[in-house]
Amino acid sequence: MTKPLDGALLWFRRDLRADDHAALYHALRSARQVWGVFVFDRGILDPLPRQDRRVEFIRDSLVGLDAQLRALGSSHGIEGSGLIVRHGHPIGLGSPQGWAHVVHADDLGPAVIAALSAPSGVYNVGAEPVRRFEMVAGFSAFAGRESIDFMGPLLRRIGGVRLEPLARSLRVSSGHLTVSTGWTALHPKFDAGWFETLRPSESLR
């Protein structure tokens, strides 16, 4: 089977396993080389005590995942494969003044159900576009952390249009789905009410 991509990067976050992993499956089918990466967030780790059961559990899970990936590579005649583990502070991608598309988790399920009864066609689901610096500040405050920095102008110049896929004129509208099915978003705008139905995870404290 011809694979369209030379390489792919798979960022492991929660599903720390190689079995029954949809993203890994599709990456292996689509790319000739796949790199698996896990990144420890220093903003979360640094305030924790040196002995922390949650961190120990993640570490043990990463050791197991590394072994699974090495075994998977060996079964295909590839030696030296494994998990890449790094640590650092997160940064925002693109320009802080750039636009981002967001969809609230509470709106996804009802939108899918509504689309099942909609006429054939293409439907968009999403809240109003939001400036990246507003989105980053909102999620940082929700997690109880100071707002993170954005990448510098040099990296943004190198990334080019790949980091700026959404212009204000390309705003996503859910109007077509609303007219066709009567569905309306519970959270049509990214604002203070965005997080009312959510609770911060203890791992972020």
CORFEN-V749308 format. One record per residue. N is the residue number from 1. PHI is phi as a letter, one per 20 degrees, with the letter a starting at -180 (* if undefined). BURIAL is I if it has 16 or more other C-alpha atoms within 10 Angstrom, else O. Layout:
[[N	PHI	BURIAL] [N	PHI	BURIAL]]
This chain:
[[1	*	O] [2	f	O] [3	d	O] [4	f	O] [5	d	O] [6	f	O] [7	b	O] [8	b	I] [9	d	O] [10	d	O] [11	e	O] [12	f	I] [13	c	O] [14	d	O] [15	e	O] [16	e	I] [17	b	I] [18	d	I] [19	e	O] [20	l	O] [21	d	O] [22	f	O] [23	f	O] [24	f	I] [25	g	O] [26	f	O] [27	f	I] [28	f	I] [29	f	I] [30	d	I] [31	c	I] [32	f	O] [33	c	O] [34	c	I] [35	d	I] [36	e	I] [37	c	O] [38	c	I] [39	c	O] [40	f	I] [41	e	O] [42	f	O] [43	f	I] [44	e	O] [45	f	I] [46	g	O] [47	f	O] [48	f	O] [49	f	O] [50	f	O] [51	d	O] [52	c	O] [53	f	O] [54	f	O] [55	f	I] [56	f	O] [57	f	O] [58	f	O] [59	f	O] [60	f	O] [61	f	O] [62	f	I] [63	f	O] [64	f	I] [65	f	I] [66	g	I] [67	f	I] [68	f	I] [69	f	I] [70	f	I] [71	f	I] [72	f	I] [73	f	O] [74	f	O] [75	f	O] [76	d	O] [77	m	O] [78	d	O] [79	d	O] [80	n	O] [81	f	I] [82	r	I] [83	e	I] [84	e	O] [85	d	O] [86	c	O] [87	b	O] [88	r	O] [89	e	O] [90	f	I] [91	c	O] [92	e	I] [93	e	I] [94	m	I] [95	e	I] [96	g	I] [97	e	O] [98	f	I] [99	e	I] [100	c	I] [101	d	I] [102	c	I] [103	c	I] [104	f	I] [105	g	O] [106	f	O] [107	e	I] [108	f	O] [109	g	O] [110	g	O] [111	f	I] [112	f	O] [113	f	O] [114	f	I] [115	f	I] [116	f	O] [117	d	O] [118	e	I] [119	f	O] [120	g	O] [121	q	O] [122	d	O] [123	c	I] [124	d	O] [125	c	I] [126	r	I] [127	e	I] [128	f	I] [129	g	I] [130	c	I] [131	f	I] [132	f	I] [133	f	I] [134	f	I] [135	f	I] [136	f	I] [137	f	I] [138	f	I] [139	f	I] [140	f	O] [141	f	O] [142	f	I] [143	e	I] [144	m	O] [145	c	O] [146	f	O] [147	f	I] [148	e	I] [149	e	O] [150	d	I] [151	f	O] [152	f	O] [153	f	O] [154	f	O] [155	f	O] [156	f	I] [157	f	O] [158	f	O] [159	f	O] [160	m	O] [161	f	O] [162	f	O] [163	e	O] [164	c	O] [165	e	O] [166	c	I] [167	e	O] [168	f	O] [169	f	O] [170	d	O] [171	g	I] [172	e	I] [173	c	I] [174	e	I] [175	g	I] [176	f	I] [177	f	I] [178	f	I] [179	f	O] [180	f	O] [181	c	I] [182	n	O] [183	f	I] [184	c	I] [185	f	I] [186	f	O] [187	c	I] [188	f	I] [189	b	I] [190	f	I] [191	b	O] [192	f	O] [193	f	O] [194	g	I] [195	d	O] [196	f	O] [197	e	O] [198	d	O] [199	c	O] [200	f	O] [201	f	O] [202	f	O] [203	f	O] [204	e	O] [205	e	O]]
